[in-house]
Amino acid sequence: MVIECKNKQDRKKGWYALQFDDKRIVFVRAQFCRRVRGFPTSDFSMVDIADEKGNVVIGFSRNHGDPLVPARNISEQEAVRLRIPEHLEIVSGNLTQIDRLLSPHI
C-alpha cells in the first residue's frame, strides 16, 4: 500500500509513504526518485548519493514491479499540518493511521 503527496509547484516537496511490512512505513521524498515508468511500483531499487555530511544530494530509482495506485493522495494543504519524515525514514505504524502518526502534537 502507498500514500502519495504531490506538490504541484515544487515536485521536490512531494513524498510517498509505503507500507514496508505490517508494522513499518518508509518515506521516500519525490526529489530522490526518478520516474522511469511510474514510481512507486511493487518492486523497486533506490540508489542515493550523499555529500560529505551525509545529506542525500541526488537519488535514482529503478522500477521492477507493477505500478502501485495510491490508496490515498494527501493534498498540499493537508501536508502543511503534518510532520513529514526525512527521506527513507522508517515510522512504526500502519498507513491507515497516517494522520495520527504524522501529527506534530504526538
C-alpha positions as CSV (number, residue, x, y, z in Angstrom):
1,M,0.0,0.0,0.0
2,V,1.2,3.5,-0.7
3,I,0.1,7.1,0.1
4,E,1.2,9.9,-2.1
5,C,1.6,13.7,-1.6
6,K,2.2,15.7,-4.7
7,N,3.3,19.3,-4.7
8,K,2.3,20.9,-8.0
9,Q,4.5,24.0,-7.6
10,D,7.6,22.1,-6.5
11,R,8.0,18.4,-7.2
12,K,10.9,18.2,-4.8
13,K,8.5,18.7,-1.9
14,G,6.3,15.7,-2.8
15,W,6.7,12.4,-1.0
16,Y,5.5,8.8,-0.8
17,A,4.7,6.7,2.3
18,L,5.0,3.0,1.6
19,Q,3.8,0.2,3.9
20,F,7.1,-1.7,4.4
21,D,5.6,-4.6,6.4
22,D,2.7,-4.9,8.9
23,K,4.3,-2.5,11.4
24,R,6.6,-0.2,9.4
25,I,6.2,2.6,6.9
26,V,9.1,4.0,4.8
27,F,9.0,7.6,3.5
28,V,10.5,8.4,0.1
29,R,11.0,12.0,-1.0
30,A,9.9,12.6,-4.6
31,Q,13.1,14.6,-5.4
32,F,15.2,11.4,-4.8
33,C,13.3,9.1,-7.2
34,R,13.4,9.4,-10.9
35,R,10.2,8.5,-12.8
36,V,11.2,5.7,-15.1
37,R,7.8,4.1,-15.7
38,G,6.0,5.4,-12.7
39,F,7.3,5.4,-9.2
40,P,6.4,3.7,-7.0
41,T,6.0,0.1,-8.0
42,S,5.6,-3.2,-6.2
43,D,9.3,-3.8,-6.5
44,F,12.0,-1.1,-6.9
45,S,15.6,-0.3,-6.1
46,M,17.0,3.0,-5.0
47,V,20.5,4.5,-5.0
48,D,21.2,7.7,-3.1
49,I,24.3,9.7,-3.4
50,A,25.3,11.7,-0.3
51,D,27.6,14.6,0.3
52,E,30.4,14.5,2.9
53,K,27.9,15.4,5.6
54,G,25.7,12.5,4.8
55,N,23.0,14.6,3.2
56,V,21.4,13.0,0.1
57,V,22.1,15.2,-2.9
58,I,20.7,13.0,-5.7
59,G,18.8,9.8,-5.9
60,F,17.7,7.4,-8.6
61,S,15.1,4.7,-8.6
62,R,14.7,1.7,-10.9
63,N,11.3,0.1,-11.1
64,H,11.0,-3.6,-11.4
65,G,7.4,-4.4,-10.4
66,D,3.9,-3.4,-11.2
67,P,2.8,0.3,-10.7
68,L,1.1,0.9,-7.4
69,V,-2.0,3.0,-7.2
70,P,-2.0,5.2,-4.1
71,A,-4.6,4.3,-1.6
72,R,-4.8,7.9,-0.7
73,N,-3.5,11.2,-2.1
74,I,-2.7,13.8,0.6
75,S,-3.1,17.4,-0.7
76,E,-0.5,20.1,-0.2
77,Q,-3.0,21.8,2.2
78,E,-3.2,18.7,4.4
79,A,0.6,18.1,4.3
80,V,1.3,21.5,5.8
81,R,-0.2,20.4,9.1
82,L,1.8,17.1,9.2
83,R,5.4,16.3,10.4
84,I,6.8,14.8,7.2
85,P,9.6,12.3,7.9
86,E,13.0,12.5,6.2
87,H,13.9,10.6,3.1
88,L,14.0,6.9,3.8
89,E,12.9,7.4,7.4
90,I,11.0,4.5,8.8
91,V,8.0,5.1,11.1
92,S,6.3,2.5,13.2
93,G,2.7,2.0,12.3
94,N,0.2,1.4,9.6
95,L,-0.8,3.8,6.7
96,T,-4.4,3.7,7.9
97,Q,-3.2,5.8,10.8
98,I,-1.1,8.2,8.8
99,D,-2.8,11.4,10.1
100,R,-2.3,10.4,13.8
101,L,1.3,9.1,13.1
102,L,2.4,12.3,11.5
103,S,0.6,14.7,13.8
104,P,3.2,17.2,15.2
105,H,1.3,17.1,18.6
106,I,2.1,13.4,19.5
